[in-house]
Amino acid sequence: MNISPIFRFPSTEHWITALLFLCVLLFAWVKTAYPKKVSLLFREVFTTSVSDTESGINPSSIGLFVIFICASVLLAMQLMQQYKVDIYHSAGKEFLSLALFLSIIYVAKTLIILFLGFIFDQGERAWEYVTEMYVFAHFLGMVLLPAALLVTYANEVNSKTIVETVFIVIALLFVYRTIKMFILMTNKGLSMMYLFLYICALEILPFAVIAKYAKMSLGIW
């Protein structure tokens, strides 16, 4: 039985199999050690209230965030392959650079949101927004891991269609999350101007810059 990844990476790139196996083990550990975690995440993503069970950093949140980073980057690399984008000519370097880039985005957004919350004396609301942001990332990690496994190892599927569909769904979920948090935060008394500036600066602008770079430098779209 051949378990080597089938997309772009040569059969010598066994680290991808090890990485996905690690992600599966992490998810199994979270499901075993925190049996209510998965159901709570699904409820909190699609509920009309801010999460009250995901505040703070704990082992399960770290594990799910690692799954989110790994699955997201592998799917992004698959999409780049479909558009014949090869940045480093090395799958390992490409994975590490994209994983670092995505991690820095989340760390930067967290620090900026908390800093702005301190400046505007909205520390509690800022923390709630950060908590919801990571709840969404943890939820995406659980959803994207099966998709990453499917496009990596399934021979009888159209991987391009699957990956493009996955990223369209992610975009729609981001829109849903942004609208949800805008409504919840304004109902809690947070300034609409503050929320509008945040959404423009930290949600819309980064995606616009990445899309522009992809179009001009990488030839995507």
C-alpha positions as CSV (number, residue, x, y, z in Angstrom):
1,M,0.0,0.0,0.0
2,N,1.5,3.3,-1.1
3,I,1.0,6.0,1.6
4,S,3.3,8.7,0.0
5,P,1.6,12.0,-0.7
6,I,0.4,12.4,-4.3
7,F,0.5,16.2,-4.6
8,R,3.6,17.9,-6.0
9,F,5.8,16.4,-3.3
10,P,8.1,13.6,-4.3
11,S,7.9,10.2,-2.5
12,T,10.9,11.2,-0.4
13,E,8.8,13.9,1.5
14,H,7.7,11.5,4.2
15,W,7.6,14.3,6.7
16,I,4.2,15.2,5.3
17,T,2.9,11.8,6.3
18,A,4.5,12.2,9.8
19,L,3.0,15.7,10.1
20,L,-0.6,14.6,9.2
21,F,-0.2,11.5,11.5
22,L,0.8,13.9,14.3
23,C,-2.3,16.1,13.6
24,V,-4.5,13.0,13.8
25,L,-2.9,12.0,17.1
26,L,-3.4,15.5,18.5
27,F,-7.0,15.4,17.6
28,A,-7.5,12.0,19.1
29,W,-5.8,13.2,22.3
30,V,-8.0,16.3,22.5
31,K,-11.1,14.1,21.9
32,T,-10.1,11.7,24.6
33,A,-8.8,14.1,27.2
34,Y,-11.5,16.7,26.6
35,P,-14.5,14.7,25.4
36,K,-16.9,17.7,25.3
37,K,-14.4,19.9,23.5
38,V,-15.5,19.1,19.9
39,S,-19.3,19.5,20.6
40,L,-18.6,22.8,22.5
41,L,-16.6,24.2,19.6
42,F,-19.4,23.5,17.1
43,R,-21.9,25.1,19.5
44,E,-19.8,28.1,20.2
45,V,-19.0,28.8,16.5
46,F,-22.7,28.8,15.5
47,T,-24.2,30.2,18.7
48,T,-25.3,33.8,19.1
49,S,-23.2,34.5,22.2
50,V,-19.5,34.9,22.9
51,S,-17.7,31.8,24.0
52,D,-17.4,31.4,27.8
53,T,-15.5,28.2,27.9
54,E,-12.4,28.9,25.7
55,S,-10.8,31.7,27.5
56,G,-7.1,31.3,28.3
57,I,-4.5,29.1,26.9
58,N,-4.6,25.3,27.7
59,P,-3.1,22.2,26.1
60,S,-6.3,21.4,24.1
61,S,-6.3,24.9,22.5
62,I,-2.7,24.7,21.6
63,G,-3.2,21.2,20.0
64,L,-6.1,22.4,17.9
65,F,-4.3,25.5,16.9
66,V,-1.3,23.4,15.7
67,I,-3.8,21.3,13.7
68,F,-5.3,24.5,12.2
69,I,-1.9,25.8,11.1
70,C,-0.7,22.5,9.6
71,A,-3.9,21.7,7.7
72,S,-4.3,25.3,6.5
73,V,-0.8,25.4,5.1
74,L,-0.9,22.0,3.4
75,L,-4.2,23.0,1.7
76,A,-2.7,26.3,0.7
77,M,0.4,24.5,-0.8
78,Q,-2.0,22.3,-2.7
79,L,-3.8,25.3,-4.1
80,M,-0.5,26.9,-5.1
81,Q,0.5,23.7,-6.9
82,Q,-2.7,23.9,-8.9
83,Y,-1.8,27.4,-10.0
84,K,1.8,26.3,-10.6
85,V,3.2,28.6,-7.9
86,D,6.5,27.4,-6.5
87,I,8.2,29.8,-4.1
88,Y,11.2,28.0,-2.7
89,H,11.4,24.9,-4.9
90,S,11.3,23.0,-1.6
91,A,8.2,21.7,0.1
92,G,9.8,21.8,3.6
93,K,10.9,25.5,3.3
94,E,7.5,26.4,1.8
95,F,5.6,24.8,4.6
96,L,7.8,26.4,7.3
97,S,7.6,29.9,5.8
98,L,3.8,29.7,5.3
99,A,3.2,28.2,8.8
100,L,5.4,31.0,10.3
101,F,3.6,33.7,8.3
102,L,0.2,32.4,9.4
103,S,1.3,32.1,13.1
104,I,2.7,35.7,13.0
105,I,-0.6,37.0,11.7
106,Y,-2.5,35.5,14.6
107,V,0.0,36.7,17.2
108,A,0.1,40.2,15.7
109,K,-3.7,40.4,15.6
110,T,-3.9,39.2,19.2
111,L,-1.4,41.8,20.4
112,I,-3.0,44.6,18.5
113,I,-6.5,43.8,19.6
114,L,-5.5,43.6,23.3
115,F,-3.4,46.8,22.9
116,L,-6.4,48.7,21.4
117,G,-8.6,47.3,24.1
118,F,-6.3,48.7,26.7
119,I,-6.1,52.1,24.9
120,F,-9.9,52.4,24.6
121,D,-10.5,50.9,28.0
122,Q,-12.3,47.9,26.5
123,G,-10.0,45.2,27.8
124,E,-12.8,42.7,28.6
125,R,-14.4,43.1,25.1
126,A,-11.0,42.9,23.4
127,W,-10.3,39.6,25.2
128,E,-13.7,38.3,24.2
129,Y,-13.0,39.1,20.6
130,V,-9.6,37.3,20.8
131,T,-11.2,34.3,22.4
132,E,-13.8,34.1,19.6
133,M,-11.0,34.4,17.0
134,Y,-9.2,31.4,18.4
135,V,-12.4,29.4,18.8
136,F,-13.0,29.9,15.1
137,A,-9.4,28.8,14.3
138,H,-9.8,25.6,16.5
139,F,-13.1,24.9,14.7
140,L,-11.4,25.3,11.3
141,G,-8.6,23.0,12.4
142,M,-11.1,20.2,12.9
143,V,-12.8,20.8,9.6
144,L,-9.6,21.3,7.5
145,L,-7.8,18.2,8.8
146,P,-10.0,15.7,6.9
147,A,-9.9,17.9,3.8
148,A,-6.0,17.9,4.0
149,L,-6.0,14.1,4.4
150,L,-8.4,13.7,1.5
151,V,-6.6,15.8,-1.1
152,T,-3.2,14.4,0.0
153,Y,-4.0,10.7,-0.3
154,A,-7.2,10.2,-2.3
155,N,-6.5,9.2,-5.9
156,E,-10.0,9.4,-7.3
157,V,-10.9,13.0,-6.4
158,N,-10.5,16.3,-8.2
159,S,-8.2,17.9,-5.6
160,K,-8.4,21.4,-7.3
161,T,-12.1,21.5,-7.0
162,I,-12.0,20.3,-3.4
163,V,-9.4,22.8,-2.3
164,E,-11.0,25.8,-4.1
165,T,-14.4,24.8,-2.5
166,V,-12.7,24.6,1.0
167,F,-11.2,28.1,0.7
168,I,-14.5,29.5,-0.5
169,V,-16.2,28.0,2.5
170,I,-13.5,29.4,4.7
171,A,-14.0,32.9,3.3
172,L,-17.8,32.6,3.9
173,L,-17.2,31.5,7.5
174,F,-14.9,34.5,8.0
175,V,-17.6,36.8,6.8
176,Y,-20.1,35.1,9.1
177,R,-17.7,35.4,12.1
178,T,-17.0,39.1,11.4
179,I,-20.7,39.9,11.1
180,K,-21.5,37.8,14.2
181,M,-18.8,39.6,16.3
182,F,-19.8,43.0,15.0
183,I,-23.4,42.4,16.2
184,L,-22.4,40.9,19.5
185,M,-19.8,43.5,20.4
186,T,-22.1,46.4,19.5
187,N,-24.9,44.8,21.6
188,K,-22.4,44.8,24.5
189,G,-21.8,48.5,24.1
190,L,-18.5,48.5,22.2
191,S,-18.1,51.6,19.9
192,M,-19.1,50.9,16.3
193,M,-16.3,53.2,15.1
194,Y,-13.8,51.0,17.0
195,L,-15.2,47.8,15.5
196,F,-15.3,49.3,12.0
197,L,-11.7,50.5,12.2
198,Y,-10.6,47.1,13.5
199,I,-12.4,45.2,10.8
200,C,-11.0,47.4,8.1
201,A,-7.4,47.3,9.5
202,L,-7.0,43.8,10.7
203,E,-9.6,41.7,8.7
204,I,-10.1,43.2,5.3
205,L,-6.7,44.9,4.7
206,P,-4.5,41.9,5.2
207,F,-6.6,39.8,2.8
208,A,-6.6,42.6,0.3
209,V,-2.8,42.9,0.5
210,I,-2.3,39.1,0.1
211,A,-4.7,39.0,-2.8
212,K,-2.9,41.9,-4.5
213,Y,0.5,40.2,-3.9
214,A,-0.8,36.9,-5.3
215,K,-2.1,38.6,-8.4
216,M,0.9,40.8,-9.1
217,S,3.9,38.7,-8.0
218,L,2.7,35.1,-8.1
219,G,0.5,35.3,-11.2
220,I,-2.6,33.9,-9.4
221,W,-6.0,35.0,-10.8
